[in-house]
Amino acid sequence: MTVHIPSPLRSYTSGKSEVIASGRTVGELMLDLDRRYPGIRFRMIDEQDAVRPHMRIFVNREQIDDLNVAVSESDEVHILQALSGG
């Protein structure tokens, strides 16, 4: 499936804004992304397997927080990273 990568994480994907990954759940998708682009999962998912507070994952425009949400090859996944500062 197509995964849209935010600018701050593109250093892991050699600058690509869209990549292909697979999995039956969002969690499996994140593991496949990490297999293809080592280190990227840690930036999105914490040690308790939860989406980090500054990250947002959308599957077909619906925000998800549960890594057990099922996905299919026709789904489109957008990863967003909140900006902070003052």
Stockholm file with secondary structure:
# STOCKHOLM 1.0

chainA/1-86         MTVHIPSPLRSYTSGKSEVIASGRTVGELMLDLDRRYPGIRFRMIDEQDAVRPHMRIFVNREQIDDLNVAVSESDEVHILQALSGG
#=GR chainA/1-86 SS CEEECCGGGTTTTTTCSEEECCCSBHHHHHHHHHHHSTTHHHHHBCTTSCBCTTEEEEETTEEECCTTCBCCTTCEEEEEECCCCC
#=GC SS_cons        CEEECCGGGTTTTTTCSEEECCCSBHHHHHHHHHHHSTTHHHHHBCTTSCBCTTEEEEETTEEECCTTCBCCTTCEEEEEECCCCC
//
